[in-house]
Amino acid sequence: MASCKLGHVYIVRTALTKPPKAKFALCASVEHGFFLWINSNPKPHGKDQMALQAGCHELVVKDCFLDLSRVVQHPTFELDDAKEFDQITPDLANDILDCIDAGLFLMPPNHAQAVRDGMMELL
């Protein structure tokens, strides 16, 4: 986990999806190994889905969603093969903070606090 950098986005080939596939994963807490997934579409439950505009990060080439309903902890072997991309901007980190501060429905409060702490470090 030490090789992952806070605020950087990774392409991670993961078995945590069915079927396994590559996911865009934002490192939100190095200490806890928490990642947030960037999805093409919002989750069906519609809760805690932050809209991302195309161009907000080099990997985000179309409008999509940051899933703030849960954190993901990738196994080390997946992270070993992940491709690293640039850190998100302070503006995007601030937008994530605004979503967390507005109140999340599904993410456990201790996870939300860890993500919030991580985003604060990026400002």
Backbone hydrogen bonds in HBPLUS format (Angstrom, degrees):
<---DONOR---> <-ACCEPTOR-->    atom                        ^
c    i                          cat <-CA-CA->   ^        H-A-AA   ^      H-
h    n   atom  resd res      DA  || num        DHA   H-A  angle D-A-AA Bond
n    s   type  num  typ     dist DA aas  dist angle  dist       angle   num
A0004-CYS N   A0001-MET O   3.03 MM   3  5.58 156.3  2.09 116.3 123.1     1
A0008-HIS N   A0005-LYS O   3.07 MM   3  5.61 163.4  2.09 134.7 137.0     2
A0007-GLY N   A0027-CYS O   2.83 MM  20  5.25 165.8  1.85 150.7 151.3     3
A0088-ILE N   A0007-GLY O   2.79 MM  81  5.57 148.0  1.89 142.2 147.2     4
A0027-CYS N   A0008-HIS O   2.99 MM  19  5.73 174.4  1.99 168.7 168.4     5
A0085-PHE N   A0009-VAL O   2.76 MM  76  5.25 139.8  1.92 162.3 175.8     6
A0010-TYR N   A0025-ALA O   2.82 MM  15  5.15 159.9  1.86 141.7 148.3     7
A0025-ALA N   A0010-TYR O   2.79 MM  15  5.15 161.7  1.83 152.6 158.6     8
A0011-ILE N   A0083-LYS O   2.93 MM  72  5.20 153.5  2.00 143.1 151.6     9
A0083-LYS N   A0011-ILE O   3.06 MM  72  5.20 157.3  2.11 140.1 144.3    10
A0012-VAL N   A0023-LYS O   2.85 MM  11  5.29 163.3  1.88 156.5 158.5    11
A0023-LYS N   A0012-VAL O   2.81 MM  11  5.29 155.2  1.87 136.0 142.2    12
A0014-THR N   A0021-LYS O   2.88 MM   7  5.62 176.1  1.88 143.3 142.0    13
A0021-LYS N   A0014-THR O   3.11 MM   7  5.62 136.3  2.31 152.0 157.4    14
A0038-ILE N   A0024-PHE O   2.94 MM  14  5.35 160.4  1.98 149.3 150.4    15
A0026-LEU N   A0036-LEU O   2.76 MM  10  5.07 168.1  1.77 157.3 155.9    16
A0036-LEU N   A0026-LEU O   2.88 MM  10  5.07 149.8  1.97 137.7 147.4    17
A0028-ALA N   A0034-PHE O   2.88 MM   6  5.52 152.5  1.95 141.8 149.5    18
A0029-SER N   A0034-PHE O   3.25 MM   5  4.97 141.5  2.41 141.8 134.7    19
A0033-GLY N   A0029-SER O   2.83 MM   4  5.65 120.9  2.18 133.9 149.8    20
A0034-PHE N   A0029-SER O   2.93 MM   5  4.97 142.5  2.08 140.6 146.9    21
A0033-GLY N   A0030-VAL O   3.18 MM   3  4.89 135.8  2.39  91.7 104.3    22
A0035-PHE N   A0072-VAL O   2.83 MM  37  5.02 141.3  1.98 142.2 154.3    23
A0072-VAL N   A0035-PHE O   2.85 MM  37  5.02 153.6  1.91 142.4 149.5    24
A0067-ASP N   A0037-TRP O   2.95 MM  30  5.63 175.6  1.95 175.2 176.5    25
A0039-ASN N   A0065-PHE O   2.72 MM  26  5.19 160.6  1.75 161.1 163.7    26
A0065-PHE N   A0039-ASN O   2.83 MM  26  5.19 161.7  1.87 159.6 163.6    27
A0046-GLY N   A0043-LYS O   2.93 MM   3  5.50 151.8  2.01 118.6 127.0    28
A0068-LEU N   A0048-ASP O   2.77 MM  20  4.94 150.5  1.86 170.0 173.8    29
A0050-MET N   A0066-LEU O   2.95 MM  16  5.00 162.8  1.98 154.1 150.1    30
A0066-LEU N   A0050-MET O   2.74 MM  16  5.00 162.2  1.77 146.1 150.9    31
A0052-LEU N   A0064-CYS O   2.76 MM  12  5.18 166.7  1.78 144.0 141.2    32
A0064-CYS N   A0052-LEU O   2.97 MM  12  5.18 158.7  2.01 143.8 150.8    33
A0056-CYS N   A0053-GLN O   3.08 MM   3  5.84 151.5  2.17 149.3 147.5    34
A0055-GLY N   A0060-VAL O   2.70 MM   5  5.58 169.5  1.72 158.1 160.5    35
A0060-VAL N   A0057-HIS O   2.93 MM   3  5.26 142.5  2.07 111.3 122.7    36
A0078-GLU N   A0075-PRO O   3.00 MM   3  5.50 134.2  2.21 111.5 123.3    37
A0079-LEU N   A0075-PRO O   3.24 MM   4  6.65 155.3  2.31 149.7 156.9    38
A0080-ASP N   A0076-THR O   2.86 MM   4  6.11 145.3  1.98 154.4 164.8    39
A0081-ASP N   A0078-GLU O   3.28 MM   3  5.60 138.1  2.47 101.3 111.1    40
A0082-ALA N   A0079-LEU O   3.13 MM   3  4.85 156.1  2.19  97.7 105.1    41
A0093-ALA N   A0089-THR O   3.00 MM   4  6.34 162.5  2.03 154.0 159.2    42
A0094-ASN N   A0090-PRO O   2.84 MM   4  6.03 152.2  1.92 146.7 154.3    43
A0095-ASP N   A0091-ASP O   2.94 MM   4  6.25 147.4  2.05 142.3 151.2    44
A0096-ILE N   A0092-LEU O   2.98 MM   4  6.29 153.0  2.05 150.4 157.2    45
A0097-LEU N   A0093-ALA O   2.99 MM   4  6.30 154.8  2.05 145.2 152.3    46
A0098-ASP N   A0094-ASN O   2.89 MM   4  6.20 154.7  1.96 147.2 154.0    47
A0099-CYS N   A0095-ASP O   3.08 MM   4  6.40 153.5  2.15 144.8 150.9    48
A0100-ILE N   A0096-ILE O   2.99 MM   4  6.31 160.8  2.03 152.3 157.4    49
A0101-ASP N   A0097-LEU O   2.78 MM   4  5.96 167.0  1.79 158.0 162.0    50
A0102-ALA N   A0098-ASP O   2.92 MM   4  6.03 135.7  2.12 140.0 151.1    51
A0103-GLY N   A0100-ILE O   3.00 MM   3  5.34 149.2  2.10 105.9 115.6    52
A0111-HIS N   A0108-PRO O   2.98 MM   3  5.37 126.4  2.27 110.6 124.5    53
A0112-ALA N   A0108-PRO O   2.95 MM   4  6.26 162.5  1.98 158.0 163.8    54
A0113-GLN N   A0109-PRO O   2.91 MM   4  6.08 152.4  1.99 146.3 153.3    55
A0114-ALA N   A0110-ASN O   3.18 MM   4  6.33 151.5  2.27 134.4 141.2    56
A0115-VAL N   A0111-HIS O   2.96 MM   4  6.27 160.1  2.00 154.8 160.0    57
A0116-ARG N   A0112-ALA O   2.82 MM   4  5.98 158.5  1.87 146.2 153.2    58
A0117-ASP N   A0113-GLN O   2.82 MM   4  6.01 160.4  1.86 148.4 153.4    59
A0118-GLY N   A0114-ALA O   3.05 MM   4  6.26 154.8  2.12 141.4 148.1    60
A0119-MET N   A0115-VAL O   2.92 MM   4  6.23 160.1  1.96 155.0 159.9    61
A0120-MET N   A0116-ARG O   2.93 MM   4  6.16 152.3  2.01 151.4 159.1    62
A0121-GLU N   A0117-ASP O   3.24 MM   4  6.54 141.4  2.40 140.9 149.8    63
A0121-GLU N   A0118-GLY O   3.14 MM   3  5.29 128.7  2.41  97.9 110.8    64
A0122-LEU N   A0119-MET O   3.04 MM   3  5.25 147.0  2.15 103.2 113.2    65
A0123-LEU N   A0120-MET O   3.27 MM   3  5.52 162.5  2.30 106.7 112.0    66
